[in-house]
Amino acid sequence: MPKLHRITAYCVMVAAGAWIVTGEFAAIGSAEEANAATDEAPMADPVAPAALVRTVAAVEPAFIDHARAIRLAGITEADKHVVLAARADGVIASLTLTKGALVAVDQTVLTLEGPETQAQAEIAAINLAQRERELDVAQKLFEGGSSSETALDNARSARDAAAAELARAKAAADKLVLKAPFAGLVNTLDVELGEWIQTGTPVATILSLDPILVKAEVSEVDLASVAVGSVAKVRLVTGLEVEGTVRLVARDASAATRTYPVEIALPNPDFAIPGGMTAEVTLFADPVRAVVVPRSIITLSEAGELGVRVVGADNLAQFAAIKVIDDTPDGLVVVAVPDGVRIITAGQDLVRNGDPVVVAEAGADQ
């Protein structure tokens, strides 16, 4: 009995194997006889086997204008940052700065004591007025023939020297006053009222925070896709999202990283965005005509080119080389898909260039 069981099992296995070899399991990718016989009558003469036609699924490409996203890491920074310094020696007579307060452009923020300097400017002004009167008299005498031209030239030189002396005295007096070069925020204050300071002593740090800058670096591959004036989206580490404008694209790469610095200006009227904050920058390349395709349909040509299989109106399969420009949650964004074709989405690995195919609607039961 055991021997009979083994023989029976062997026969079942052979029969199952023959059924598997001859059976068909799917429509997509299966072989169909182009000229199948309509009956089982034997043929009188032997003929070549009929051509096999694969069934594939294909879709019409949906072309879109796609602006590729370029994502960079950046950090915020003040638009302007200046350290005000004393321009002369002296005692601080007035100080209108307060740490954290705002200052206006050309606002007087510090004045030094300097009565001698002010007096020198007043004396120079009086001297110039005297020399102007003397020049006027010399001019009239010369025109009346009562004075030589040399006397007139001397009077004119004296007037010019007095004017130069007044300019020097005014410049010395002007150095006693310190003004804000731009409107901004007082970030640090390093002196006190009544303190004696020397020329070059740091007085305060002023920041210009509107607009505030986001500084990042773009790779040499993406450099051509970034332009001054283009829109950028910035997401701060706090979650705040702000739209800005590219203000600078450097033309000299960093020697260490081979990347190019870029600056994005963000509106910051209430100074809510401080400097030194981490940010994620998204730039957008110029829109191009593209198609979004599933990752699974990408294939390689015999030469190793990346592409997709397509079928034209003649129902012949062809290979179309493409270029991937972006990767999105919906699929790969590719360019160079030709017009007038359908993209094969199933069965693409079973056909070659010039193979005839039967096209089934994509999404149909496989």
Buried (B, 14 or more C-beta within 10 A) or exposed (E): EEEEEEEEEEEEEEEEEEEEEEEEEEBBBBEBEEEEEEEEEEEEEEEEEEEEBBBBBBBEBEEEEBBBEBEBEBBBBBBEBBEBBBBBBBEBBEBBBEEEEEBEEEBEBBBBBBEEBBEBBEEBBEBBEEBBEBBEEBBEBBEEEEBEEEBBEBBBEBBEEBBEBBEEBBEBBBBBBBBBBBBBBBBBBBBEEEEEBEEEBBBBBBBBBBBBBBBBBBBEEBBEBBEEEBEBBBBBEEEEEBEBBBBBBBEEBEEEEEBBBBBBBBEBEEEEBBBEBEBBBBBBBEEBEBBBBEEEBBBEBEEEEBBBBBBEEEBBBBBBBBEBBBEEEEBBBBBBBEEEBBBBBBBBEBBEEEBBBBBBEBEEEB
